[in-house]
Amino acid sequence: MKRRYFLLPIIILLLSACSKGLMTHEAAQKAAVKYYKMLIKGNYKGFVNGYASAENMPEDFRSQLIDATAQFMANDDMRNLIAVYAISDSLGEDSTAYVMLQLNFSDSTSEQIGIPLILLEEGWKMNF
């Protein structure tokens, strides 16, 4: 019986350490970059599934959003997107983050955008 009580604090400490690993600058930046790399690769469904509200979307709306994302990426400006990098971020105490990304295009131009994120059980999701 005493052995169980000894192990309980260790288990709690390990679980809290794992969850805090997601609440880092690096984890938020990686998530934002991952979602925009999906756009570059044409994985529009994966990008839309990166929305915090994706699980609650009606299937028709999700399908329309995927189609709209594909049409947006077919635009002349976005078609030339070749790379994305995280350049800065800020973490909120309420499990939110704001990550600044630099989008690089094939014509040597770049653009900076801000991505709001929220930390959910399954990880960082875009909070649009």
C-alpha positions as CSV (number, residue, x, y, z in Angstrom):
1,M,0.0,0.0,0.0
2,K,2.8,2.4,0.9
3,R,4.4,1.6,-2.4
4,R,1.4,3.0,-4.4
5,Y,1.5,6.2,-2.5
6,F,5.1,6.5,-3.3
7,L,4.6,6.0,-7.0
8,L,1.6,8.4,-7.3
9,P,3.6,11.7,-6.9
10,I,6.1,10.4,-9.5
11,I,3.4,9.6,-12.0
12,I,1.8,13.0,-11.5
13,L,5.1,14.7,-12.0
14,L,5.8,12.8,-15.2
15,L,2.4,13.5,-16.6
16,S,2.6,17.2,-15.8
17,A,6.1,17.4,-17.4
18,C,4.8,15.8,-20.6
19,S,1.9,18.2,-20.9
20,K,4.2,21.2,-20.3
21,G,6.4,20.1,-23.2
22,L,3.6,21.2,-25.5
23,M,3.4,24.7,-23.9
24,T,6.7,25.8,-25.4
25,H,7.8,28.3,-28.0
26,E,9.3,25.6,-30.1
27,A,6.1,23.4,-30.0
28,A,3.9,26.3,-31.1
29,Q,6.3,27.3,-33.9
30,K,6.6,23.8,-35.2
31,A,2.8,23.4,-35.3
32,A,2.3,26.6,-37.2
33,V,5.1,25.7,-39.7
34,K,3.6,22.2,-40.1
35,Y,0.2,23.5,-41.1
36,Y,1.6,25.9,-43.7
37,K,3.9,23.2,-45.1
38,M,0.8,21.2,-45.7
39,L,-0.4,24.1,-47.9
40,I,2.8,24.0,-49.9
41,K,2.5,20.2,-50.4
42,G,-1.2,20.5,-51.4
43,N,-2.6,18.8,-48.3
44,Y,-5.5,21.1,-47.9
45,K,-7.5,18.6,-45.9
46,G,-4.7,18.4,-43.4
47,F,-4.5,22.2,-43.2
48,V,-8.3,22.5,-42.6
49,N,-8.1,19.8,-40.0
50,G,-5.5,22.0,-38.2
51,Y,-8.3,24.4,-37.3
52,A,-9.3,24.2,-33.6
53,S,-12.9,24.0,-34.6
54,A,-12.4,21.4,-37.3
55,E,-13.9,18.5,-35.4
56,N,-17.1,20.4,-34.8
57,M,-17.6,21.5,-38.5
58,P,-20.4,20.0,-40.5
59,E,-18.9,17.8,-43.2
60,D,-20.4,20.0,-46.0
61,F,-18.8,23.1,-44.6
62,R,-15.4,21.3,-44.1
63,S,-15.5,20.2,-47.7
64,Q,-16.3,23.7,-48.9
65,L,-13.4,25.1,-46.8
66,I,-11.0,22.5,-48.3
67,D,-12.2,23.6,-51.8
68,A,-11.8,27.3,-50.9
69,T,-8.3,26.6,-49.6
70,A,-7.3,24.8,-52.8
71,Q,-8.7,27.7,-54.9
72,F,-6.8,30.3,-52.8
73,M,-3.6,28.3,-53.2
74,A,-4.2,28.2,-57.0
75,N,-4.0,32.0,-57.0
76,D,-1.0,33.3,-58.9
77,D,0.6,34.8,-55.8
78,M,0.2,31.7,-53.6
79,R,1.1,29.2,-56.2
80,N,4.7,30.4,-56.0
81,L,5.0,29.7,-52.2
82,I,8.1,27.5,-51.7
83,A,9.1,27.7,-48.0
84,V,7.8,28.8,-44.6
85,Y,9.8,29.7,-41.5
86,A,8.8,30.7,-37.9
87,I,10.4,34.0,-37.1
88,S,8.9,34.8,-33.7
89,D,6.1,34.0,-31.3
90,S,4.5,34.9,-28.0
91,L,2.9,32.5,-25.6
92,G,-0.2,33.4,-23.6
93,E,-0.8,32.1,-20.1
94,D,-4.2,30.8,-21.2
95,S,-2.8,28.1,-23.6
96,T,-2.7,30.4,-26.6
97,A,0.1,31.5,-28.8
98,Y,0.7,33.9,-31.7
99,V,3.4,32.8,-34.2
100,M,4.8,35.0,-36.9
101,L,5.7,33.1,-40.1
102,Q,7.7,34.2,-43.0
103,L,6.5,32.9,-46.3
104,N,9.1,32.7,-49.1
105,F,8.0,32.7,-52.8
106,S,9.9,31.5,-55.9
107,D,10.3,35.1,-57.2
108,S,12.5,36.0,-54.1
109,T,9.8,37.9,-52.3
110,S,8.6,37.1,-48.9
111,E,5.6,37.9,-46.7
112,Q,5.1,37.8,-42.9
113,I,1.9,36.6,-41.4
114,G,0.6,36.0,-37.9
115,I,-1.0,32.7,-36.9
116,P,-3.1,32.5,-33.7
117,L,-2.9,29.1,-32.0
118,I,-4.6,27.4,-29.1
119,L,-3.3,24.4,-27.2
120,L,-5.9,21.6,-27.1
121,E,-5.5,18.0,-25.8
122,E,-4.3,16.8,-29.2
123,G,-1.7,19.7,-29.5
124,W,-1.5,23.1,-31.0
125,K,-4.3,24.0,-33.4
126,M,-5.0,27.2,-35.5
127,N,-7.5,29.4,-33.8
128,F,-9.1,31.4,-36.6
